Amino acid sequence: LEQFMSQNDVFISYAHIDNDPFSWVSGFHIALEKLLKQKSNKHATVWRDPQMNRSEAFDQKIFEELSQSLTLVSI
């Protein structure tokens, strides 16, 4: 059963250009965490890629985080 434990409650998928110029995706991320905490009385883990370095294994990290998430929010 432990193999099915998720690390993230929510994975936010978005294009970095969508977060400019007003950083609305960042604001959505923060608001979503707060709302989930209010509704569940526990800390909710929301993951998104704020800005990965090009040198990082981008596809591998995204797949890893997505596979450990309960919910996907696609923007």
Secondary structure, 3 states (H helix, E strand, C coil): CHHHCCCEEEEEECCHHHHCCCCHHHHHHHHHHHHHHHHHCCCCCEECCCCCCCCCCHHHHHHHHHHCEEEEEEC
